[in-house]
Amino acid sequence: MIVGVFGAGAWGTALAYTCAKSGNQVVHWGFGGVFDGLSDLQKPENVTRTDNMDDLKNCEYWLIVTPAAFFRETVRKMRNVYNGQPILICTKGMESETGQFMSEILNSEIPECKDFGILSGPQFAREVATDIPTGSTLAGNERVRAGGHKALSLLYLQDSEDVIGAQVCGVGKNAVSLISGFLTVAAQGENDRALYFTRAWDEIAEIGVKMGADCETFLLLCGVGDLFLSATSTTSRNFSAGLSIARDEEYTGTVEGVFALQGLVKRAQSLGVQVPVLVDMKRKMGL
């Protein structure tokens, strides 16, 4: 299969390499021809790099792996070369200006695309790229899931039809990971930290269920699996940023948890869902 991968950061590069090592031909697009993710790793021979989206027009399957901040801009350009491919969204986040999830942006920019899904789970990019065993939830219809299994056969993929739930989990774990890092410093004790952590995740699940998600999705790899990885490790940018906020230190880079927490509070308000812990944590972190 010929797979097109949009996004050349660490996660996009990791997935491009994994698709290649899964036996596919890969066309890897990077904005401006810049490929700055995992540059110390050797590129597989069956990965072709390009800055021209036209080169991905005839790919059989697409992965979008751009940061949430650039997702709409990228998808808007992709529409010009869209050729009916199933699209797998591998970006976890919300658009800061609108509070929209990635599938909502995709629907607005490429409305003709009906076959799209979500890849979400406990995935640190470097470990994926170096073949460390990794599992993810693959959410979507049958066509999306079938293509995903061919594209990413080296990963352990857990099938789901709950596209909404998988997205809420991915966004929610960013917010709760930020909160977890903050509470590691700011909580009165371990009991206090565990109390807020658990209540925060419960509020995320309430938002998801209100949106139509299956509650069981929050127990899958995209849910507690990803939460366990991201909310307990300093390798997680969100967890580390939470630590920095609690210590009144500057954090660097894009921290999706900041936008996620802000966006989830807004979404909860629009849905009429009470989220006192998320609101309190947002206030305490000055967001």
Salt bridges, closest charged atoms under 4 A:
ASP40 OD1 - ARG126 NH2 3.06
GLU73 OE2 - LYS77 NZ 3.49
GLU95 OE1 - ARG72 NH2 2.85
GLU104 OE1 - ARG267 NH2 3.00
GLU109 OE2 - ARG72 NH1 2.92
GLU109 OE2 - ARG76 NH2 2.84
GLU112 OE2 - ARG79 NE 3.45
ASP115 OD2 - ARG143 NH1 2.66
ASP131 OD1 - LYS21 NZ 2.92
ASP159 OD2 - ARG145 NE 3.71
ASP159 OD1 - HIS149 NE2 2.75
GLU190 OE1 - ARG193 NH1 3.80
ASP226 OD2 - LYS92 NZ 2.77
ASP280 OD1 - ARG283 NH2 2.57
ASP280 OD2 - LYS284 NZ 3.27
